[in-house]
Amino acid sequence: MLVPPEHPTMQAKLKFPAGLYGVTPEWDDGIKLQQAVRAAARGGMVALQLRHKGPDRAQRREIALRLKDTCRENGVIFLINDDWRLALEIGADGVHLGRDDDAPSLVRSEVGPDMLMGVSCYSDVARAEGFLSQNVAYIAFGAMFPSRTKPLAPAAPLNVLTSGRALCENLAPLRPGVVAIGGITVENANQITAAGADTIAVVGGLFMAPDVEAAARSLCEKIQPLSN
């Protein structure tokens, strides 16, 4: 009998994991998303972010509940983009905040000390440094490469990952992770991990692949050198 992996929230201290971080495409079909997330988890995905910007909050909540359960069943960390109130309401593991979302300091005061909080830092190392005092779980940089999801996103140089990792190393042993996002594929993932990323966040290169499980497995193989 297969026993599902222990969910990280069962551990004493929840920490954002190194590895493959799936970010959902803008799909409204919750069942289709569940199937894709299960496949990605079988391939080794360790964290998932629900990114659903549609105006229908009831629909977003229904999808979030589906994916939270799916992630729990597969030992995957589950975060929600932007909507920290929904993350708190349904008991998600965390929230991801961008430049146009509520300030991390405000969100931290509302969600408490234990919810994971990731922040977009684009190519701004000073922005990342400012957030490290606010109990963030990770700092995210990108777009590292041209992205189909956000084609107008400004490019971030690889050396921001190196600089970000140096900042985080000073906060060991529970140091925040360094996440890279934007146009990451199996072909270029080695450059990302070599530059200092712990985790790669992938949308199209994972969920738009013909075989999601195989894509996840191939991406995970590229991350292992820095996973420790």
Backbone as CSV, one residue per row, in Angstrom:
resi,resn,N_x,N_y,N_z,CA_x,CA_y,CA_z,C_x,C_y,C_z
1,MET,0.846,-1.200,0.000,0.000,0.000,0.000,0.882,1.251,0.000
2,LEU,0.616,2.186,-0.930,1.401,3.399,-0.994,0.943,4.384,0.071
3,VAL,1.895,4.948,0.787,1.594,5.936,1.807,1.966,7.303,1.255
4,PRO,1.029,8.266,1.242,1.371,9.589,0.701,2.463,10.240,1.524
5,PRO,3.323,11.031,0.892,4.409,11.665,1.633,3.874,12.606,2.698
6,GLU,4.620,12.711,3.795,4.209,13.607,4.870,4.241,15.041,4.371
7,HIS,3.151,15.750,4.598,3.126,17.143,4.163,4.026,17.974,5.063
8,PRO,4.773,18.922,4.489,5.722,19.691,5.291,5.101,20.449,6.451
9,THR,3.787,20.774,6.393,3.180,21.484,7.502,3.087,20.619,8.745
10,MET,3.314,19.310,8.606,3.326,18.433,9.761,4.652,18.527,10.513
11,GLN,5.627,19.184,9.918,6.918,19.313,10.547,6.921,20.508,11.488
12,ALA,7.954,20.591,12.335,7.998,21.640,13.348,8.093,23.026,12.726
13,LYS,8.851,23.183,11.659,9.047,24.493,11.037,8.934,24.354,9.540
14,LEU,7.986,25.074,8.969,7.782,25.008,7.534,8.816,25.880,6.830
15,LYS,9.491,25.300,5.854,10.525,26.012,5.111,10.257,25.811,3.624
16,PHE,10.448,26.854,2.847,10.222,26.718,1.418,11.295,25.813,0.827
17,PRO,10.891,24.816,0.045,11.856,23.813,-0.416,12.625,24.221,-1.662
18,ALA,13.822,23.689,-1.786,14.568,23.782,-3.039,13.984,22.782,-4.022
19,GLY,14.030,23.137,-5.303,13.539,22.207,-6.314,12.683,22.885,-7.353
20,LEU,11.686,22.172,-7.840,10.811,22.655,-8.900,9.539,23.252,-8.312
21,TYR,9.273,24.495,-8.675,8.137,25.273,-8.179,7.209,25.524,-9.368
22,GLY,6.098,24.822,-9.409,5.146,25.022,-10.494,4.273,26.234,-10.249
23,VAL,4.034,27.004,-11.302,3.116,28.138,-11.236,2.022,27.876,-12.259
24,THR,0.783,27.908,-11.819,-0.304,27.493,-12.701,-0.529,28.492,-13.828
25,PRO,-0.866,27.981,-15.009,-1.318,28.860,-16.087,-2.718,29.369,-15.769
26,GLU,-3.194,30.317,-16.560,-4.513,30.925,-16.315,-5.625,30.018,-16.849
27,TRP,-5.762,28.862,-16.234,-6.834,27.937,-16.602,-7.980,28.081,-15.603
28,ASP,-9.206,28.011,-16.106,-10.379,28.058,-15.238,-10.912,26.671,-14.896
29,ASP,-10.356,25.659,-15.515,-10.815,24.280,-15.324,-10.066,23.658,-14.150
30,GLY,-10.730,23.572,-12.993,-10.091,23.045,-11.794,-9.687,21.595,-11.913
31,ILE,-10.494,20.794,-12.602,-10.171,19.372,-12.752,-8.939,19.195,-13.634
32,LYS,-8.858,19.971,-14.705,-7.682,19.920,-15.574,-6.429,20.322,-14.797
33,LEU,-6.552,21.349,-13.968,-5.414,21.771,-13.144,-5.011,20.682,-12.170
34,GLN,-5.978,20.057,-11.530,-5.664,18.965,-10.600,-4.875,17.860,-11.287
35,GLN,-5.323,17.462,-12.450,-4.635,16.390,-13.172,-3.202,16.789,-13.505
36,ALA,-3.017,18.037,-13.926,-1.677,18.510,-14.274,-0.791,18.588,-13.040
37,VAL,-1.354,19.027,-11.921,-0.579,19.131,-10.680,-0.170,17.753,-10.185
38,ARG,-1.066,16.787,-10.266,-0.709,15.415,-9.864,0.441,14.889,-10.728
39,ALA,0.374,15.147,-12.017,1.428,14.687,-12.915,2.756,15.365,-12.568
40,ALA,2.714,16.668,-12.312,3.940,17.389,-11.960,4.515,16.885,-10.647
41,ALA,3.645,16.572,-9.697,4.110,16.039,-8.405,4.769,14.681,-8.587
42,ARG,4.211,13.852,-9.458,4.838,12.548,-9.724,6.231,12.741,-10.318
43,GLY,6.406,13.817,-11.072,7.702,14.096,-11.679,8.682,14.772,-10.752
44,GLY,8.236,15.150,-9.544,9.164,15.707,-8.561,8.915,17.140,-8.135
45,MET,7.859,17.781,-8.629,7.561,19.149,-8.208,7.355,19.200,-6.696
46,VAL,7.957,20.207,-6.040,7.898,20.285,-4.575,7.015,21.419,-4.064
47,ALA,6.681,22.378,-4.925,5.847,23.501,-4.510,5.001,23.952,-5.689
48,LEU,3.843,24.532,-5.364,2.918,24.999,-6.390,2.374,26.363,-5.991
49,GLN,2.283,27.253,-6.968,1.643,28.549,-6.771,0.417,28.637,-7.677
50,LEU,-0.727,28.910,-7.072,-1.919,29.180,-7.860,-1.895,30.638,-8.278
51,ARG,-1.801,30.846,-9.577,-1.852,32.199,-10.127,-3.119,32.299,-10.959
52,HIS,-4.133,32.923,-10.377,-5.429,33.034,-11.040,-5.921,34.454,-10.838
53,LYS,-5.825,35.258,-11.896,-6.102,36.691,-11.800,-7.515,37.060,-12.225
54,GLY,-8.341,36.072,-12.548,-9.696,36.374,-12.993,-10.516,37.072,-11.923
55,PRO,-11.581,37.790,-12.328,-12.383,38.561,-11.372,-13.321,37.726,-10.516
56,ASP,-13.552,36.476,-10.897,-14.506,35.625,-10.189,-13.837,34.989,-8.971
57,ARG,-14.023,35.601,-7.801,-13.352,35.111,-6.601,-13.890,33.750,-6.168
58,ALA,-15.184,33.513,-6.380,-15.759,32.219,-6.013,-15.104,31.099,-6.810
59,GLN,-14.869,31.360,-8.086,-14.188,30.368,-8.922,-12.764,30.159,-8.441
60,ARG,-12.052,31.248,-8.119,-10.682,31.129,-7.627,-10.639,30.341,-6.330
61,ARG,-11.602,30.569,-5.466,-11.650,29.841,-4.191,-11.876,28.349,-4.415
62,GLU,-12.774,28.021,-5.352,-13.050,26.611,-5.636,-11.808,25.918,-6.183
63,ILE,-11.105,26.589,-7.089,-9.875,26.022,-7.640,-8.821,25.894,-6.550
64,ALA,-8.714,26.919,-5.704,-7.719,26.894,-4.630,-7.955,25.727,-3.677
65,LEU,-9.199,25.470,-3.334,-9.506,24.352,-2.438,-9.144,23.017,-3.091
66,ARG,-9.443,22.875,-4.365,-9.086,21.649,-5.084,-7.573,21.422,-5.057
67,LEU,-6.841,22.494,-5.382,-5.398,22.335,-5.474,-4.747,22.179,-4.105
68,LYS,-5.308,22.815,-3.089,-4.767,22.615,-1.745,-4.854,21.145,-1.362
69,ASP,-6.002,20.530,-1.602,-6.167,19.117,-1.271,-5.218,18.247,-2.093
70,THR,-5.085,18.558,-3.371,-4.185,17.796,-4.242,-2.745,17.907,-3.761
71,CYS,-2.353,19.110,-3.377,-0.988,19.302,-2.874,-0.772,18.555,-1.566
72,ARG,-1.743,18.603,-0.673,-1.629,17.871,0.593,-1.423,16.374,0.342
73,GLU,-2.192,15.852,-0.602,-2.121,14.422,-0.908,-0.763,14.023,-1.468
74,ASN,-0.063,14.985,-2.055,1.200,14.673,-2.731,2.428,15.286,-2.072
75,GLY,2.261,15.848,-0.864,3.397,16.401,-0.142,3.996,17.625,-0.790
76,VAL,3.155,18.420,-1.461,3.607,19.605,-2.183,3.186,20.863,-1.417
77,ILE,4.102,21.803,-1.255,3.791,23.093,-0.636,2.856,23.877,-1.565
78,PHE,1.829,24.515,-0.976,0.835,25.221,-1.795,0.752,26.693,-1.403
79,LEU,1.007,27.574,-2.393,0.915,29.016,-2.189,-0.091,29.615,-3.168
80,ILE,-0.617,30.764,-2.792,-1.545,31.495,-3.654,-0.921,32.836,-4.010
81,ASN,-1.011,33.193,-5.267,-0.483,34.467,-5.728,-1.411,35.595,-5.313
82,ASP,-0.844,36.611,-4.671,-1.529,37.875,-4.408,-2.587,37.800,-3.306
83,ASP,-3.529,36.882,-3.395,-4.720,36.889,-2.548,-4.420,36.260,-1.184
84,TRP,-3.779,37.040,-0.300,-3.389,36.504,1.000,-4.619,36.223,1.873
85,ARG,-5.693,36.942,1.645,-6.912,36.685,2.419,-7.467,35.305,2.102
86,LEU,-7.453,34.932,0.838,-7.892,33.594,0.455,-6.937,32.544,1.003
87,ALA,-5.636,32.815,0.924,-4.652,31.874,1.465,-4.897,31.622,2.945
88,LEU,-5.193,32.662,3.681,-5.464,32.540,5.114,-6.776,31.808,5.356
89,GLU,-7.770,32.133,4.559,-9.104,31.559,4.724,-9.122,30.050,4.535
90,ILE,-8.413,29.555,3.537,-8.482,28.123,3.232,-7.339,27.324,3.850
91,GLY,-6.409,28.003,4.508,-5.297,27.283,5.125,-4.218,26.872,4.154
92,ALA,-3.944,27.725,3.150,-2.810,27.458,2.255,-1.511,27.598,3.037
93,ASP,-0.444,27.067,2.459,0.859,27.144,3.134,1.484,28.525,3.032
94,GLY,1.103,29.278,1.990,1.755,30.563,1.839,1.119,31.433,0.777
95,VAL,1.745,32.595,0.581,1.276,33.576,-0.388,2.492,34.162,-1.102
96,HIS,2.306,34.481,-2.380,3.361,35.159,-3.142,2.907,36.569,-3.459
97,LEU,3.792,37.542,-3.254,3.454,38.947,-3.434,4.343,39.597,-4.484
98,GLY,3.717,40.357,-5.385,4.443,41.114,-6.391,4.431,42.593,-6.084
99,ARG,4.960,43.357,-7.011,5.117,44.801,-6.801,3.782,45.504,-6.594
100,ASP,2.724,45.046,-7.253,1.432,45.725,-7.198,0.496,45.150,-6.143
101,ASP,0.971,44.210,-5.351,0.154,43.604,-4.301,0.341,44.360,-2.985
102,ASP,-0.374,43.922,-1.951,-0.211,44.546,-0.640,1.230,44.399,-0.159
103,ALA,1.666,45.351,0.648,3.044,45.351,1.140,3.308,44.125,2.002
104,PRO,4.475,43.499,1.840,4.802,42.337,2.665,4.702,42.608,4.165
105,SER,5.048,43.805,4.605,4.953,44.117,6.037,3.506,44.052,6.516
106,LEU,2.574,44.565,5.710,1.161,44.491,6.056,0.679,43.048,6.065
107,VAL,1.041,42.308,5.020,0.593,40.920,4.922,1.131,40.091,6.083
108,ARG,2.382,40.292,6.425,2.949,39.537,7.538,2.198,39.815,8.834
109,SER,1.821,41.065,9.042,1.088,41.406,10.269,-0.292,40.766,10.294
110,GLU,-0.867,40.500,9.118,-2.199,39.913,9.040,-2.194,38.390,9.097
111,VAL,-1.209,37.766,8.460,-1.221,36.294,8.359,-0.473,35.618,9.505
112,GLY,0.304,36.388,10.271,1.048,35.796,11.372,2.427,35.321,10.939
113,PRO,3.197,34.785,11.891,4.602,34.477,11.622,4.855,33.183,10.867
114,ASP,3.865,32.306,10.781,4.141,30.958,10.278,3.820,30.747,8.801
115,MET,2.977,31.580,8.217,2.652,31.384,6.805,3.855,31.756,5.937
116,LEU,4.148,30.922,4.954,5.217,31.228,4.015,4.851,32.449,3.182
117,MET,5.827,33.308,2.956,5.605,34.494,2.134,6.782,34.660,1.186
118,GLY,6.484,34.624,-0.107,7.501,34.853,-1.120,7.272,36.194,-1.783
119,VAL,8.339,36.825,-2.239,8.228,38.160,-2.831,8.957,38.222,-4.169
120,SER,8.341,38.913,-5.118,8.982,39.169,-6.408,9.955,40.327,-6.261
121,CYS,11.184,40.120,-6.721,12.210,41.163,-6.629,12.722,41.588,-7.995
122,TYR,12.241,40.934,-9.056,12.571,41.314,-10.427,14.086,41.258,-10.635
123,SER,14.737,42.378,-10.874,16.205,42.360,-10.961,16.811,43.271,-9.896
124,ASP,16.039,43.528,-8.841,16.384,44.527,-7.834,16.903,43.863,-6.557
125,VAL,18.213,43.799,-6.412,18.816,43.168,-5.241,18.535,43.986,-3.980
126,ALA,18.492,45.310,-4.104,18.189,46.159,-2.941,16.773,45.886,-2.435
127,ARG,15.838,45.664,-3.346,14.469,45.312,-2.954,14.470,44.003,-2.167
128,ALA,15.221,43.034,-2.656,15.321,41.746,-1.965,15.900,41.922,-0.572
129,GLU,16.949,42.694,-0.465,17.596,42.895,0.835,16.626,43.534,1.825
130,GLY,15.810,44.466,1.357,14.848,45.118,2.236,13.796,44.175,2.767
131,PHE,13.453,43.138,1.995,12.419,42.204,2.420,12.941,41.105,3.344
132,LEU,14.233,40.900,3.368,14.780,39.793,4.148,14.561,39.972,5.652
133,SER,14.301,41.186,6.083,14.040,41.417,7.506,12.577,41.163,7.864
134,GLN,11.764,40.794,6.875,10.326,40.627,7.100,9.888,39.163,7.090
135,ASN,10.824,38.287,7.413,10.503,36.868,7.569,9.934,36.282,6.280
136,VAL,10.591,36.585,5.147,10.147,36.005,3.883,10.746,34.615,3.718
137,ALA,9.991,33.754,3.034,10.456,32.391,2.799,11.379,32.317,1.599
138,TYR,11.172,33.213,0.639,12.057,33.250,-0.526,11.987,34.608,-1.196
139,ILE,13.046,34.904,-1.932,13.087,36.071,-2.808,13.155,35.550,-4.236
140,ALA,12.322,36.108,-5.118,12.237,35.611,-6.493,12.725,36.661,-7.472
141,PHE,13.532,36.228,-8.424,14.084,37.115,-9.442,13.648,36.664,-10.837
142,GLY,13.459,37.621,-11.729,13.102,37.302,-13.101,12.301,38.448,-13.717
143,ALA,12.117,38.379,-15.039,12.246,37.210,-15.891,13.703,36.971,-16.296
144,MET,14.129,35.720,-16.108,15.494,35.357,-16.433,15.698,35.219,-17.941
145,PHE,14.648,34.776,-18.621,14.681,34.617,-20.078,13.351,35.121,-20.628
146,PRO,13.251,35.344,-21.937,11.963,35.749,-22.506,10.857,34.770,-22.128
147,SER,9.724,35.316,-21.710,8.656,34.494,-21.148,7.381,34.627,-21.963
148,ARG,6.774,33.507,-22.279,5.481,33.532,-22.964,4.372,33.989,-22.020
149,THR,4.527,33.707,-20.726,3.510,34.091,-19.760,3.479,35.596,-19.549
150,LYS,4.678,36.206,-19.446,4.779,37.655,-19.289,5.783,38.186,-20.326
151,PRO,5.341,38.320,-21.577,6.278,38.691,-22.652,6.882,40.076,-22.494
152,LEU,6.250,40.962,-21.726,6.761,42.324,-21.563,7.587,42.492,-20.288
153,ALA,7.803,41.415,-19.560,8.565,41.516,-18.316,10.024,41.874,-18.603
154,PRO,10.576,42.869,-17.878,11.987,43.226,-18.079,12.905,42.056,-17.744
155,ALA,14.002,41.963,-18.468,14.957,40.871,-18.236,15.758,41.109,-16.963
156,ALA,16.075,40.026,-16.273,16.934,40.078,-15.087,18.229,39.337,-15.405
157,PRO,19.390,39.908,-15.100,20.655,39.233,-15.388,20.884,38.076,-14.416
158,LEU,21.641,37.111,-14.865,21.915,35.943,-14.021,22.612,36.316,-12.711
159,ASN,23.392,37.393,-12.719,24.149,37.702,-11.506,23.281,38.177,-10.339
160,VAL,21.991,38.508,-10.605,21.132,38.853,-9.460,20.889,37.623,-8.584
161,LEU,20.920,36.445,-9.202,20.758,35.211,-8.421,21.957,34.992,-7.501
162,THR,23.124,35.260,-8.026,24.343,35.124,-7.225,24.330,36.107,-6.061
163,SER,23.950,37.350,-6.339,23.902,38.367,-5.289,22.823,38.039,-4.261
164,GLY,21.671,37.584,-4.732,20.604,37.217,-3.813,20.978,36.064,-2.920
165,ARG,21.662,35.077,-3.492,22.086,33.932,-2.687,23.080,34.357,-1.610
166,ALA,23.983,35.280,-1.936,24.952,35.770,-0.955,24.242,36.453,0.209
167,LEU,23.199,37.218,-0.076,22.426,37.853,0.989,21.765,36.819,1.899
168,CYS,21.206,35.793,1.284,20.473,34.792,2.051,21.386,33.895,2.877
169,GLU,22.598,33.664,2.394,23.527,32.810,3.126,23.802,33.354,4.525
170,ASN,23.699,34.656,4.685,23.952,35.270,5.989,22.867,34.959,7.008
171,LEU,21.757,34.383,6.545,20.624,34.101,7.431,20.489,32.618,7.736
172,ALA,21.516,31.824,7.457,21.495,30.392,7.763,21.329,30.217,9.274
173,PRO,20.768,29.075,9.753,20.422,27.870,8.984,19.041,27.919,8.321
174,LEU,18.146,28.810,8.749,16.827,28.882,8.126,16.805,30.018,7.114
175,ARG,17.766,29.986,6.202,17.872,31.076,5.250,16.751,31.005,4.219
176,PRO,16.284,32.167,3.754,15.295,32.168,2.673,15.872,31.545,1.400
177,GLY,14.992,31.045,0.565,15.417,30.480,-0.701,15.537,31.544,-1.777
178,VAL,16.262,31.203,-2.832,16.392,32.067,-4.008,15.670,31.376,-5.154
179,VAL,14.650,32.041,-5.663,13.812,31.489,-6.727,14.050,32.261,-8.016
180,ALA,14.159,31.538,-9.119,14.271,32.156,-10.444,13.030,31.817,-11.245
181,ILE,12.547,32.795,-12.027,11.345,32.585,-12.833,11.504,33.299,-14.174
182,GLY,10.781,32.815,-15.162,10.735,33.510,-16.443,11.448,32.783,-17.560
183,GLY,10.693,32.092,-18.387,11.255,31.459,-19.577,12.199,30.305,-19.304
184,ILE,12.090,29.680,-18.131,13.024,28.602,-17.777,12.585,27.297,-18.427
185,THR,13.537,26.627,-19.043,13.290,25.357,-19.724,14.366,24.352,-19.325
186,VAL,14.194,23.138,-19.791,15.216,22.113,-19.554,16.548,22.549,-20.149
187,GLU,16.494,23.260,-21.267,17.725,23.647,-21.960,18.515,24.730,-21.232
188,ASN,17.849,25.606,-20.508,18.584,26.692,-19.853,18.619,26.609,-18.332
189,ALA,17.985,25.604,-17.749,17.896,25.518,-16.284,19.267,25.411,-15.626
190,ASN,20.234,24.782,-16.305,21.576,24.653,-15.708,22.204,26.023,-15.426
191,GLN,21.962,26.980,-16.312,22.505,28.325,-16.096,21.930,28.948,-14.824
192,ILE,20.673,28.663,-14.561,19.986,29.234,-13.401,20.543,28.662,-12.107
193,THR,20.675,27.371,-12.042,21.177,26.757,-10.812,22.650,27.094,-10.601
194,ALA,23.411,27.164,-11.678,24.827,27.520,-11.555,25.000,28.937,-11.023
195,ALA,24.050,29.818,-11.338,24.143,31.205,-10.891,23.736,31.380,-9.431
196,GLY,23.039,30.378,-8.861,22.733,30.472,-7.434,21.310,30.214,-7.015
197,ALA,20.417,29.899,-7.953,19.025,29.646,-7.579,18.887,28.297,-6.877
198,ASP,18.095,28.283,-5.810,17.726,27.027,-5.143,16.556,26.364,-5.853
199,THR,15.688,27.206,-6.391,14.393,26.762,-6.893,14.113,27.434,-8.224
200,ILE,13.538,26.679,-9.157,13.111,27.275,-10.407,11.588,27.250,-10.478
201,ALA,11.000,28.397,-10.785,9.556,28.517,-10.929,9.221,28.467,-12.416
202,VAL,8.330,27.568,-12.778,8.065,27.317,-14.202,6.559,27.270,-14.440
203,VAL,6.130,27.946,-15.499,4.727,27.912,-15.919,4.626,27.076,-17.196
204,GLY,4.918,27.706,-18.333,4.727,27.049,-19.624,5.599,25.838,-19.846
205,GLY,6.876,25.930,-19.419,7.794,24.816,-19.610,7.404,23.569,-18.844
206,LEU,6.460,23.719,-17.931,5.964,22.581,-17.162,4.542,22.224,-17.582
207,PHE,3.607,23.150,-17.391,2.200,22.818,-17.576,1.738,22.830,-19.029
208,MET,2.510,23.443,-19.905,2.161,23.417,-21.324,2.875,22.294,-22.070
209,ALA,3.665,21.527,-21.369,4.392,20.433,-22.007,3.437,19.307,-22.391
210,PRO,3.730,18.570,-23.474,2.864,17.459,-23.871,2.749,16.390,-22.779
211,ASP,3.847,16.186,-22.032,3.863,15.212,-20.943,4.350,15.951,-19.695
212,VAL,3.427,16.352,-18.830,3.769,17.182,-17.671,4.686,16.432,-16.713
213,GLU,4.407,15.166,-16.479,5.241,14.387,-15.555,6.678,14.297,-16.065
214,ALA,6.839,14.009,-17.352,8.186,13.898,-17.923,8.900,15.246,-17.890
215,ALA,8.176,16.333,-18.160,8.788,17.662,-18.105,9.259,17.977,-16.695
216,ALA,8.440,17.649,-15.695,8.823,17.893,-14.305,10.070,17.102,-13.941
217,ARG,10.110,15.856,-14.367,11.262,15.017,-14.035,12.540,15.570,-14.684
218,SER,12.439,15.985,-15.915,13.611,16.535,-16.611,14.085,17.827,-15.966
219,LEU,13.151,18.680,-15.565,13.521,19.928,-14.892,14.167,19.647,-13.540
220,CYS,13.624,18.702,-12.812,14.173,18.369,-11.485,15.607,17.861,-11.589
221,GLU,15.909,17.157,-12.644,17.277,16.662,-12.826,18.272,17.809,-12.961
222,LYS,17.806,18.949,-13.467,18.677,20.104,-13.640,18.897,20.860,-12.337
223,ILE,18.033,20.664,-11.368,18.091,21.428,-10.115,18.932,20.733,-9.071
224,GLN,19.075,19.438,-9.144,19.690,18.652,-8.078,21.079,19.126,-7.620
225,PRO,21.944,19.658,-8.500,23.256,20.059,-8.015,23.247,21.061,-6.867
226,LEU,22.193,21.935,-6.767,22.128,22.899,-5.678,21.103,22.550,-4.617
227,SER,20.391,21.448,-4.755,19.423,21.037,-3.751,20.146,20.342,-2.622
228,ASN,20.078,20.900,-1.425,20.780,20.285,-0.299,20.015,20.502,0.994
